[in-house]
Amino acid sequence: QVQLVESGGGSVQPGGSLRLSCAASRTIFSAYRMAWYRQGPGKQRELVAQMLSGGSTNYADSVKGRFTISRDNAKNTVHLQMNSLKPDDTAVYYCYITWPTMALGFWGQGTQVTVSS
């Protein structure tokens, strides 16, 4: 079993920044897919950003140019840097990681991000 612990959420004004972290209890050096999803009020969970094992990244159109996903293998942590935040970014953010040796991926518990003036 793998545990993912998220941190870094909070409340921020429009235009502000936050950095989310997802600490894994297993090495992410061998992880296949690392991703951040979010679920806003009354909305379905959506993919925000992902990074594959080779380093390629993908972003939702709504966050391109504002969010950056990164990894710190030494700390087994995946980050999501969020800049120029908008009220529409308000959501619970979840990290999700898969490993090639495991049939299922793992979810974090979620961290709330609120963007409001």
HUVEN-V290455 format. One record per pair of residues at least 24 apart in sequence whose ideal C-beta (glycine too) atoms are under 8 Angstrom apart, sorted by the first residue. I is the first residue (numbers start at 1). GAP is how many residues later the second one is. Records with the same first field share a line. If there is no record, write none. Layout:
I: GAP + GAP
This chain:
2: 24 + 95 + 97 + 100 + 104
3: 103
4: 91 + 92 + 93 + 102 + 103 + 104 + 105
5: 103 + 104
6: 87 + 88 + 89 + 102 + 103 + 104 + 105
7: 104
8: 103
9: 84 + 102 + 103 + 104
10: 102 + 103 + 104
11: 103 + 104 + 105
12: 73 + 101 + 102 + 103
13: 102 + 103 + 104
14: 71 + 72 + 73 + 101 + 102 + 103
15: 69 + 70
16: 69 + 99
17: 64 + 65 + 66 + 67 + 68
18: 64 + 67 + 95
19: 60 + 61 + 62 + 63
20: 59 + 60 + 62 + 73 + 75 + 91 + 93
21: 56 + 57 + 58
22: 55 + 56 + 57 + 58 + 73 + 75 + 86
23: 52 + 53 + 54
24: 52 + 53 + 54 + 73 + 82
25: 51
26: 50 + 73
27: 46 + 49
28: 43 + 45 + 48 + 49 + 50 + 69
29: 44
30: 69 + 70 + 71
31: 66 + 67 + 68
32: 66 + 67 + 68
33: 63 + 64 + 65 + 72
34: 35 + 37 + 44 + 61 + 62 + 63
35: 34 + 60 + 61 + 62
36: 33 + 42 + 44 + 57 + 58 + 59 + 60
37: 56 + 57 + 58 + 59
38: 51 + 53 + 54 + 55 + 56 + 75
39: 52 + 53 + 55 + 71
40: 48 + 50 + 51
41: 49 + 50
43: 48
45: 49
48: 32 + 45
49: 31
51: 27
53: 47
62: 26
63: 26
82: 31
85: 28 + 30
86: 29
87: 28 + 29
88: 27
89: 24 + 26
90: 24 + 25 + 26
